[in-house]
Amino acid sequence: MNDLTSSDPPDSPTIKARLEALKSEHRDLDEVIDRLIEKPPFDQLQLQRLKKRKLGLKDQILRLESQLIPDIIA
């Protein structure tokens, strides 16, 4: 599922493309969560699952963004 776990390090364009896809999915989830909350009563379990997925995406986004930052040798 995660194509960035192969033994070859991903190149910058690959990381950037994956990053944009994750950011898009994160925004979409944000909209879904907002729409779900607007119409009570809503499914609390579904809301928790969506928020957990959104948090997981945020973690992946941060991990990929850190890969784009060059290492500085001290």
URHU-V359648 format. One record per run of one state. SS is the DSSP state (alpha for helix, beta for strand, coil for the rest). FROM is the first residue (numbers start at 1). TO is the last residue. Records with the same first field share a line. If there is no record, write none. Layout:
SS=FROM-TO ; FROM-TO
//
This chain:
coil=1-2 ; 6-11 ; 39-43 ; 69-74
alpha=3-5 ; 12-38 ; 44-68
//
